[in-house]
Amino acid sequence: MGLFDVHAHLTHPRLLPEIDAVLARAAVAGVTSMISNGLNFEDNQAVAELAAKTPSVHAAFGLYPVDAVLPEMLADGHEYPREASPHSPEEALDWVREHADEAIAVGEIGLDGYWVPAEYWDRQEAVFRAFVQAALDLDKPIILHSRKREARCFEILQEMGVKRADFHCFGSRVKLARRIAAAGYHLSIPANARRSESFTRMLETLPREQVLLETDCPYLPPERDLTNEPCYVAGTAAYAAELWGVEPAEAQAQLESNFVDLFGFTP
């Protein structure tokens, strides 16, 4: 059996310069599969390069929801801690379609109501729908960002007939998370679960068949002063075993089965 991280950003500047050490620590922790999620045109290319030379790293290509409208936001005077890509969302989508055989999922994509003001939501949703349709056409699962737009993301997935999706780092009410799980979607729990009441509650009450592991590294570490990385999913798996009242091997077997259910191969 192997552990996995379904939502990592291994091409992030805080991780990529030390990627060999990051991967070595993951291997020691028993992590055999990591999905690095692309954020925009350039990051998708970087993810593809890393995955091509690293057997334990799998690519997911997408467009971060803020990037879908970032040029317009910056032009209108809104602040954001990163520059916009010179490539349009349409160019990013074309690239994802052209390189689909190199990816196991489309992600991360979705909606964001935290950074993105409401006046850009229609445009953001149009871009999201285009990427969802691409995932359906390519028969790829979706890795979903839904910050402050969780219910709307859920509505769109159901409306468009999506069957395979993971809600990464779900931040809304646990009651809504249960509805999402009941609809057949997965939810991945970050490495900060022990210090998060909501993620603890999700681990306790969601159907175990719908739970996955993630880090969102380098963000959301198990302790605030750490840089997060894939090795820390081992702690989340152990925490799941504690909350479920089962042996670690049984929890890991369940989590591995969930991964296979969504992505179609053993981690």
C-alpha positions, 0 to 999 in steps of 0.5 A: 500500500502507498500513501498519496497527496492529491493536491500539491504544488511541487513547482512552487518556489518554496519547494522546487529548489529543494525538490529532491529532498522533498521527494526523498522525505515523501518516500521515507514517509511511505508516500508513493504518489503525488499529484502536482496541480498546475495554476496557469499556462506557465505552471502547467508546463513546469508541472509537466516537466517535473512529472515527466522525470519523476515517477512518483509525481503525476500531473494535473493541469488547470487554471487557478480561479483567480488567474481566470480573471486576474488581468481584469482585476489588476487593471481595475486596481485590485491587489493580488500577491502575484502577477498575471500570466501573459497567456489568456484562459483560452490559451491555457485551456487549449494547452490543457487539451493538447497535453491531456495525455500527460495528466491524470486530472484537470486541476486545479480549477473552480471558483473563488470568492475570497480574492475575486470580487463579485463583479468578476464572478460571471467571467470566472464561472464561464472559464470554469465551465469551459474547463469542466467541459474539457474534463468531461470531453477528456474523461478526466477527474477534476480537482476543485478549488471552491473557496467561498463559492462551495455551493455554486461549484457543487451546483455546476458539477451536478448541472454539467453531469460531472461524476468524478471530482475532488473538493480540495481543502473544503472550507464551507459548512460540514453539512454541505460537505456531507451533501457533496459526499452523498452525491458521490464526490470526494473531499481531500483533507489537508495536513493541518487537520489536527488543528482544524475543528472543521477538518476534524469534524469532516474526518469524523462524519463524512463517509470514509469512502469519500475521503482523500489526503492532500497537503496543498503544499507549501501551505496548510502545514501540520504546525504553523512554523513548517513549510508543508510538503507531501510527507505530512499526509502520513500524519493525516492518515494516522489521525484518520485511523484514530478518529475512525477507531481502526488500525492504521493499516485499515485506514490506509487501505480505505484511503488507497481504495478511495484514490483508486476509485477517483483516479483509476490506478493504485497510488 
